[in-house]
Amino acid sequence: MEILGIDVGGSGIKGAPVDVRTGELTRQRHRIKTPDRAEPEAVGRAVSGIVKHFSWQGPVGCAFPARIKKGVAHTAANIDPSWIGMNVAELFQAHAGVPFLILNDADAAGIAEMNYGAGRDRLDIVLLLTVGTGIGSALFNNQTLLPNTEFGHFFLQGMVAEHYASDKARKDDKLSWKQWAGRFQEYLTHLERLFDLDLIILGGGISKETKKERYLDLIQTQAELITAELQNDAGIIGAACSAKVLADEIVPSNQSEP
């Protein structure tokens, strides 16, 4: 079964159809720059553009940078504050004409890694961190997700942690990789004061091969520390897999697909 997955990020909106049995993208992903200020109508049009690019007619899973409950955004991370209280699923469906399932972007990435990537078969306490424009988090115990954690938003050194230790902060503050690793070490040490973790998976932009070799040897954790396998495709894959429940409403799981 194929389902279209879309990942709305602070700098780009990307999507691709996904084989939800294997977690593999079945077509080359398509990316659109996130509109300035990331206001609802502009983002709705961009998301619709991705749906139209693939001539997609079925349900869509969408990873979104907010705390999501029943399709409604309750926070707005790296997007316009006007999203708060908005039913994102209804907005995107109105623009694209197909049903949407919306979930937190880091949760989507975590679901993908736990099913198809670095966390598969792990039955202990696993934390995925997506580090890029901000810092997203997805916490699992025995493969069960605790949704909508926001571990990038606690305070560190008098500021929101992701403003201090994200990859964007590294670029904005013109830090060397060694300097940034020192900040990120502070962040990880604080996390481990709060949670007894068995595995930490680093995803997002810093999981790329060209980046991880610059910092990974500079940080230490009590938990096992590895980088994500699915990298920047994780949000797309996890969103698509989560939207299978919408597809099952159209084609019940006990019936054969055409």
C-alpha positions as CSV (number, residue, x, y, z in Angstrom):
1,M,0.0,0.0,0.0
2,E,1.2,3.5,-0.9
3,I,0.4,6.6,1.1
4,L,1.6,10.1,0.5
5,G,3.7,11.5,3.3
6,I,4.4,15.3,3.7
7,D,6.8,16.9,6.2
8,V,6.2,20.6,6.9
9,G,9.5,22.1,8.2
10,G,10.7,25.6,9.1
11,S,12.7,25.9,5.9
12,G,11.1,23.4,3.5
13,I,8.0,21.4,2.9
14,K,8.7,18.0,1.3
15,G,6.7,14.9,0.4
16,A,6.7,11.6,-1.4
17,P,4.6,8.5,-1.7
18,V,5.7,5.7,0.7
19,D,5.2,2.0,0.7
20,V,3.9,1.6,4.2
21,R,4.9,-2.1,4.3
22,T,8.6,-1.4,3.9
23,G,8.9,2.3,4.8
24,E,10.5,3.0,1.4
25,L,9.8,6.1,-0.8
26,T,8.4,4.9,-4.1
27,R,9.1,8.1,-5.9
28,Q,11.7,10.9,-5.6
29,R,10.7,13.3,-3.0
30,H,9.4,16.8,-4.0
31,R,10.4,19.8,-1.9
32,I,9.0,23.4,-1.8
33,K,10.5,26.2,0.2
34,T,8.4,27.0,3.3
35,P,6.6,30.4,2.6
36,D,7.9,33.4,4.6
37,R,6.3,33.6,8.0
38,A,4.7,30.2,7.3
39,E,1.2,31.5,7.6
40,P,-1.7,29.1,7.3
41,E,-3.1,30.0,3.8
42,A,0.4,30.1,2.3
43,V,1.4,26.8,3.8
44,G,-1.9,25.3,2.7
45,R,-1.3,26.3,-0.9
46,A,2.3,24.8,-0.7
47,V,1.0,21.5,0.7
48,S,-1.6,21.4,-2.0
49,G,1.1,21.9,-4.5
50,I,2.9,18.7,-3.3
51,V,-0.3,16.8,-3.5
52,K,-0.9,18.0,-7.0
53,H,2.7,17.3,-8.0
54,F,2.1,13.6,-7.4
55,S,-1.5,13.7,-8.8
56,W,-2.5,12.2,-5.4
57,Q,-6.1,11.2,-4.8
58,G,-6.0,9.2,-1.5
59,P,-5.3,10.1,2.1
60,V,-2.2,12.0,3.2
61,G,-0.1,11.8,6.3
62,C,1.5,15.1,7.3
63,A,4.2,15.8,9.9
64,F,3.7,19.3,11.3
65,P,5.9,21.4,13.7
66,A,3.3,21.8,16.5
67,R,1.7,19.9,19.3
68,I,-1.2,18.2,17.6
69,K,-4.4,16.9,19.1
70,K,-7.3,15.6,16.8
71,G,-5.8,17.6,13.9
72,V,-5.6,20.9,15.9
73,A,-2.4,22.8,16.5
74,H,-1.8,23.8,20.1
75,T,1.7,25.3,19.7
76,A,3.6,26.9,16.8
77,A,7.3,26.1,16.6
78,N,9.1,27.9,13.8
79,I,5.8,28.8,12.1
80,D,3.4,31.7,12.5
81,P,1.5,31.9,15.8
82,S,-1.8,32.2,14.0
83,W,-1.7,28.4,13.7
84,I,-2.5,27.9,17.4
85,G,-6.0,26.6,17.7
86,M,-6.4,25.9,14.0
87,N,-7.6,22.6,12.7
88,V,-4.7,21.8,10.4
89,A,-6.3,18.7,8.9
90,E,-9.4,20.6,7.8
91,L,-7.3,23.5,6.3
92,F,-5.1,21.2,4.3
93,Q,-8.1,19.1,3.1
94,A,-9.8,22.3,2.0
95,H,-6.8,23.3,-0.1
96,A,-5.9,19.8,-1.5
97,G,-9.3,18.1,-1.6
98,V,-8.1,14.9,0.1
99,P,-8.2,13.7,3.7
100,F,-5.3,14.5,6.0
101,L,-3.9,12.9,9.2
102,I,-1.7,15.5,11.0
103,L,0.8,14.6,13.7
104,N,3.8,16.3,15.4
105,D,6.8,16.3,13.1
106,A,9.2,14.7,15.6
107,D,6.7,12.1,16.5
108,A,6.4,11.2,12.8
109,A,10.2,10.9,12.5
110,G,10.3,8.8,15.7
111,I,7.6,6.4,14.4
112,A,9.6,5.9,11.2
113,E,12.8,5.2,13.0
114,M,11.2,2.8,15.5
115,N,9.5,0.8,12.7
116,Y,12.1,0.9,9.9
117,G,15.3,2.5,11.2
118,A,17.7,2.8,14.1
119,G,15.1,2.0,16.8
120,R,13.5,-1.1,15.2
121,D,13.2,-4.0,17.6
122,R,14.1,-1.8,20.6
123,L,11.8,-2.5,23.6
124,D,13.4,-0.1,26.1
125,I,13.3,3.6,26.6
126,V,14.3,5.4,23.4
127,L,14.4,9.2,22.7
128,L,14.6,10.5,19.1
129,L,15.9,14.1,18.7
130,T,15.4,15.9,15.4
131,V,18.0,18.7,15.3
132,G,17.8,21.2,12.6
133,T,15.9,24.5,12.5
134,G,14.8,23.6,16.0
135,I,15.0,20.5,18.3
136,G,12.1,18.1,18.2
137,S,11.7,15.1,20.4
138,A,9.8,11.7,20.4
139,L,9.9,9.5,23.4
140,F,9.1,5.7,23.3
141,N,8.9,3.0,25.9
142,N,8.5,-0.5,24.7
143,Q,7.8,0.8,21.2
144,T,4.9,2.9,22.5
145,L,5.0,6.7,21.8
146,L,4.3,9.3,24.4
147,P,3.0,11.9,21.9
148,N,3.7,15.7,21.7
149,T,6.8,16.0,23.9
150,E,8.6,19.3,23.5
151,F,12.1,18.7,24.9
152,G,13.5,21.4,22.7
153,H,11.5,24.0,24.5
154,F,12.8,23.7,28.1
155,F,15.1,26.5,29.2
156,L,18.9,26.2,29.1
157,Q,21.3,29.0,29.8
158,G,18.4,31.4,30.2
159,M,16.8,30.7,26.8
160,V,14.7,28.2,25.0
161,A,17.0,25.1,24.5
162,E,16.5,24.9,20.7
163,H,17.6,28.6,20.4
164,Y,20.8,27.7,22.2
165,A,21.7,24.2,20.8
166,S,20.0,23.6,17.5
167,D,21.8,23.4,14.2
168,K,20.2,26.8,13.3
169,A,21.8,28.2,16.5
170,R,25.2,26.9,15.3
171,K,24.8,28.7,12.0
172,D,23.2,31.9,13.4
173,D,25.9,32.3,16.2
174,K,28.7,31.3,13.8
175,L,29.9,28.6,16.1
176,S,32.6,26.1,15.2
177,W,31.5,22.4,15.4
178,K,33.5,22.1,18.6
179,Q,31.8,25.1,20.2
180,W,28.4,23.8,19.1
181,A,29.1,20.3,20.4
182,G,29.8,21.9,23.8
183,R,26.3,23.5,23.8
184,F,24.7,20.3,22.6
185,Q,26.5,18.4,25.3
186,E,24.9,20.7,27.9
187,Y,21.5,20.0,26.4
188,L,22.0,16.2,26.4
189,T,23.4,16.2,30.0
190,H,20.3,18.1,31.2
191,L,18.0,15.7,29.4
192,E,19.7,12.8,31.1
193,R,19.2,14.4,34.5
194,L,15.5,14.3,33.8
195,F,15.1,10.9,32.0
196,D,16.6,7.5,32.4
197,L,17.1,6.8,28.7
198,D,18.5,3.6,27.2
199,L,19.0,4.9,23.6
200,I,19.2,8.4,22.1
201,I,18.8,8.7,18.3
202,L,20.0,11.9,16.7
203,G,17.9,12.7,13.6
204,G,17.2,15.7,11.4
205,G,19.9,17.7,9.6
206,I,22.7,16.7,11.9
207,S,22.3,13.0,11.1
208,K,23.8,13.5,7.7
209,E,27.1,11.7,7.1
210,T,28.8,15.0,6.2
211,K,27.9,16.5,9.6
212,K,28.0,13.7,12.1
213,E,31.7,13.1,11.6
214,R,32.3,16.7,12.8
215,Y,30.7,16.4,16.2
216,L,29.8,12.9,17.2
217,D,33.1,12.1,18.9
218,L,32.9,15.3,20.9
219,I,29.8,14.4,22.9
220,Q,29.1,11.7,25.5
221,T,26.0,10.3,27.0
222,Q,25.1,7.7,29.6
223,A,22.6,6.2,27.1
224,E,23.7,4.6,23.9
225,L,24.0,7.3,21.3
226,I,23.5,6.7,17.6
227,T,22.4,8.7,14.5
228,A,19.2,8.1,12.6
229,E,19.1,5.8,9.6
230,L,16.3,7.5,7.7
231,Q,17.7,11.0,8.1
232,N,15.5,13.7,6.5
233,D,13.1,11.2,5.0
234,A,11.9,10.1,8.5
235,G,9.1,12.6,8.8
236,I,7.7,11.7,5.4
237,I,7.8,8.0,6.2
238,G,6.3,8.3,9.7
239,A,3.5,10.6,8.5
240,A,2.6,8.2,5.7
241,C,2.6,5.2,8.0
242,S,0.4,7.0,10.6
243,A,-2.1,7.9,7.9
244,K,-2.8,4.2,7.2
245,V,-5.7,4.4,9.6
246,L,-7.4,6.8,7.1
247,A,-6.7,4.4,4.2
248,D,-8.2,1.5,6.2
249,E,-11.4,3.5,6.6
250,I,-11.6,3.6,2.8
251,V,-10.2,0.1,2.1
252,P,-10.9,-2.0,5.3
253,S,-7.9,-4.1,6.3
254,N,-9.8,-7.3,6.1
255,Q,-10.5,-6.7,2.4
256,S,-8.2,-7.1,-0.5
257,E,-6.8,-4.0,-2.1
258,P,-7.5,-3.6,-5.9
